[in-house]
Amino acid sequence: MAGILDLLNSDLGKSIISGVAGSTGQDTNKTSSVLTMALPVLMKAMQRNSATPEGAQGLMEALNKHDGGILDNLGGLFDGGVNPDVLQDGDNILKHVLGTKQQGVEQVIGQKSGMDSNAVASILKTAAPLLMGLLGKQSRQNNIGNSNDLGGMLSGLLGGSSADKEQNFLEQILDADGDGSIVDDVAGMILGGNNSQSSGGVILGGLLGGIFGKK
């Protein structure tokens, strides 16, 4: 199974990046950077949530409502601005998936990408329904019918047995408390106590460039 970051390297992924950037008025390269971090983080949060029977059932129900059709007409989706209903769906998805972690996650990704957290929030709200459409389509293709299958699908899209440092990176972002220090904390964790943000940026960038099956 291809990793989620493989999607961003595909023609479909490039169309998504371009469309999200255009509809939110953001730089394409920075939008790509945000999505490279955000999509795995959102999926890691879904994986966490689906670890309980209630969480798995909730995610299954959500995926049943997203059949992937949104991916079939990206030109129409982004032409003239994204439909407010799609944005509202995205907002609901983020609140459900990230809960109280949403603001902290947006701030950390904003710091790492060099983008205002409000701009990050706009990008995530636009991209979340697309991610759900992708997962809904994938779940149908693989006949996902229970929590074990769901967990396996998410693990596969996240790269299966990724290195511990990569998984810890996602865990740290999800545990962000919004105090603005998590980027340095994560860098320190990976570098074994060296809290240099510039060095941390290199390490984190390298991790993001290699995680989850990206070729």
N, C-alpha and C positions, 0 to 999 in steps of 0.2 A: 504494500500500500504506500503510495507516495505521501510524503510529509506535507504539512500545511504550508510550509514555506516554499515548497516546490510550486505551489499554486501561484505565488507572487512572481515566480520566474517564468511562468507560462504566458501565452498570449492572453488568456482570460485574466490572469493576474495583472498584467500590464494595463489591460482595459479597465480593470477595477481601480487600480491606483490612479490612472489618468482621470477617470470619471469622478472619483472621490475628491481628488485634488481640485478639479475644476468646479465641482458643485459646492465645495467649502471655501474656495478662494485661497487655497494654500499651495505652497511650492511642491512640485511633484516629487523631488528627491526627499524632502522632509516628510511628505506624506508616506512615501515608501518606507522610510525609516520607522515612522510611527506604527504602520501596519505590520512591519517585520517583528516589532516587539509586541504589539497589542494582540495580534491573532493568537499566538501561542499562549499568552497570558490568559486571554478569555477562555481558551480551551482547557488550560490547566485548572482554572476556576470551575469550569463545568465538570472536569474530572473529579475535583474535590467534592463538589455538590452531589454528584451521582454516586458517591461512595455509600450513601444512605439509601434505603429503599424509597423513602419519600422523595429525596432529591432525584433519584433515577427516574421515578415515575413522572415527576414534574418535567424533567428534560425530555423524556420520551413524548409526553403530550405536546410540548412545544415544538419538537421536531416534526410531529405529525401535522402541525399547522403550517410548516414551511416545506413545500415540496420541491424547492429548487427552481421554480418557474421564474423567480426574480432574476436569475442568472441568464435567462434566455434572451432578454431584450435590454441589455445594458444601455444601448444607445437611447432607447426610449425612456429608460429610468433617469438618466442624467440630462437628457435634453430639456432645457428650460427650467432646471432645478428639480431636486428630488421631491416627490410627493410628500406632503406633510404627514400623511398616514404612515408612510415608510419610516420617517424620522421618529414619529411617536412610537412605532414598533421597536425601533432601535433603542430609544430611551428606556422602554419597558424591559427590553432584553438586558441592557447593562445593569439596571437596578436589580433585576432578578439574579443575574449571574454574579455580580460583584458585591451587591449589598452595600454595607458600610465601608467597604474597601474602595469604592469607585473613585472618590476624590483623591485619595492617596495614590492610586494606580495612575490616574491621569496626570498628577503632579510629577511623579517619578519619570514617566514616559516623556513628559514635556521637557524635563531637565536633560534627559539623555539625548533627546532629538533636537534640542535647541528651539523648542516651540512653546508658545504660551499654552497653559493647561486648558484654557477655554477652547483654543483651536483643536487641541487633542480631543477634547470632549466632543466637538462637532464631527471630527473625523470618525471617532468610534461610533457615534450615534448613526452615522451614515453607513458604516461598514458592517455593523452588527447584524442587520437583516440579511446581508449577503453571506456572512459566515453561517448563519442559521440555515439559509437556503442550501449552501454547500453541504452542511452536515445532514440536513434532511434528505437531500438527494443521495448522499453516501449511505445513509441508514436504509433507504429503500433498496438500493442496489445490493446491499449486503444482508438484506432480510433481518435487520436488527430487531429483536423481539423481547429481549430481557436485559436486566442490568449488567450481567456479565458480558453479553455481546456489546452493549453500549460502552462499557469500560474498555473492552478490547479495541473497539473502533477508535475511541479517543486516544488511547495509548499508541495505536498504530499511526495515527495522523500526527502525533507529537514525536514520532521517531522511535517508539518502542523503548528499548533499553538505552536511553540517552545517558550521557555521563552525569555523575552526581552533581558536578558543579553547575551544569546547565539546568538541571531540575531545581537545585537550590536557588539559582538565580530567579526562576519563576516564582518560587515560594516566597522569596524575599520581596519581590515586587507586590505580590498579593498581600503580604503582611505590612505593606506601607501604611504608615499612620498619618501621612500628610504633613510631617514636620520638616520636610525638605532635606532630611539627612540620610535617607535610605540609599541614594546612589553611592555615597561615600561608604555606608555600612556594607553594601554589597561588594564594593571594590575591596574593602578591607578583608572581608570573608574570603574572597577568591585569592587575594594576594598574601594571605597569611598574616594580616595585621598591618600591612602598609596601606594607609588611608589616602594615598595620593590620588586625587581625582583624575589627573591627567593619565597616570598609569592605569588607573581603573578603567578609564574610558577605552583604552586600547584593548585591555583584556576583555571587557564586556562586549566591545565591538567584534572581537574575534569570536567570542562565544556565539553571538547572534548570527555571525556570518556562517557558522558551521553547524548549528543545532538543527535537530528535527529533520534530518534527511536532505537538507539543502546540498545540492551538488556543487 
